């Protein structure tokens, strides 16, 4: 059941090189935005990406992670986060 007090204000996207302990925040995304570009990634590197929803009540648990690997200079594989409005 939808309740206005629990509506999502936005998402914080975070990434890390696969296997490292600490995530780096990419920035925040408003719910109506459906894609985000992560820049300055190292070539030939596997990354793990998560999203955390937030509103004025606080933050959610992190989403399931998405794995992506870069090749020479482009993202070779990327899944899609389904953001809920």
N, C-alpha and C positions, 0 to 999 in steps of 0.2 A: 504494500500500500504506500503510495506516494505521500510524503509529508514535507511541506515547504521548509521546515526547520532543518531538514536533512538534505536539501538539494545541494548538488555539487557546484562549488564556485570555480574550481579549476583543477589542474593536475600539475604535479611536479614530476618532470622526467629526469631520470638518473641513469648513468651508465658507468661501466668499469671494464677494464680489460679482463677477459675471462680468467678466473682463478685468483684475481687480486681481492683483498678484503674490503676495500672502501669504494663506495659509489661516488661519482661526481655529478652534481646537479647540472643539467643542461639549461633549465629554466622552467618557467611555468607556462601552461597552456590553458586557454579558456575552453570550456566544453564544446563550443561550436567549431573549433579548429580541428581538422581531421588529419593533419600531417605535420611533421616537424622534421627539420633538417639538422643533423648533428655534424658539425664541422671539425676539422683539425684532427681527424682520426689517423692513426698510424697505418700505413699500408701492410697488407698481409696479416692482419691482427684480428683475433676473435674478441667480440665484445658481448656483454650482457646488459640488457636494458630493462628498466622497470618503470612503472608509473605509480604515483601515490596521489589519490584524490584528496581534496581538502575543501572545507567550508568553515564558517565561523564557529563551528563546534569542535574543530580539530582536523586531524588527518586520518586517513584510512591505513590499513595494513598495505604493504607493497603488493602490486599485482604479481601474477606469475611472470617469470622473466622471459625475455625474447632474446635469442642468440642471433648475432649477425657477424659476418666476417668480411673484412675489406680485402680487395685485391690491390693492384698497383695504386690506384687513386680513387676508385669508385666503390660504392657499397655493392658487394657481390650478392648478398642475400639479406632481405629484411622481411620480417613478418609484419603484421598490422596489429596495432593495439586498437581494440574496439572501445572507444570512449562512450560512456553512457551519459546522456544529458539529464 
